[in-house]
């Protein structure tokens, strides 16, 4: 079973992306993605 997560931009804190990950993994997901609010690629981290 996979768990739905939301990715948040580190600079402007807008919630831009939703994705899923394995429930057994305890580490937080982080990825460099495009933020439409900032207008550039920024680091996005998994929300709590």
ZIKA-V206018 format. One record per residue. N is the residue number from 1. RES is the residue in one small letter. PSI is psi as a letter, one per 40 degrees, with the letter a starting at -180 (none if undefined). OMEGA is omega in whole degrees, -180 to 180 (NA if undefined). BURIAL is # if it has 9 or more other ideal C-beta (glycine too) atoms within 8 Angstrom, else .. Layout:
n: [N:N]
res: [RES:RES]
psi: [PSI:PSI]
omega: [OMEGA:OMEGA]
burial: [BURIAL:BURIAL]
This chain:
n: [1:2:3:4:5:6:7:8:9:10:11:12:13:14:15:16:17:18:19:20:21:22:23:24:25:26:27:28:29:30:31:32:33:34:35:36:37:38:39:40:41:42:43:44:45:46:47:48]
res: [x:x:x:x:x:x:x:x:x:x:x:x:x:x:x:x:x:x:x:x:x:x:x:x:x:x:x:x:x:x:x:x:x:x:x:x:x:x:x:x:x:x:x:x:x:x:x:x]
psi: [h:i:h:h:i:h:h:h:h:d:d:e:f:i:h:d:i:i:a:i:i:h:d:e:h:e:i:i:h:i:i:h:i:h:h:d:d:d:f:i:h:i:h:h:i:h:i:none]
omega: [-180:-176:178:177:177:178:-177:177:-179:-176:-177:178:176:-179:-171:-171:169:180:178:177:-180:-179:-176:-177:-177:-178:180:179:173:-178:177:-176:180:176:-178:178:179:-179:179:177:178:178:177:180:179:179:-179:NA]
burial: [.:.:.:.:#:#:#:#:#:.:.:.:.:.:.:#:.:.:.:.:#:.:.:.:.:.:.:.:#:.:.:.:#:.:#:.:.:#:.:.:.:#:.:#:#:#:.:.]
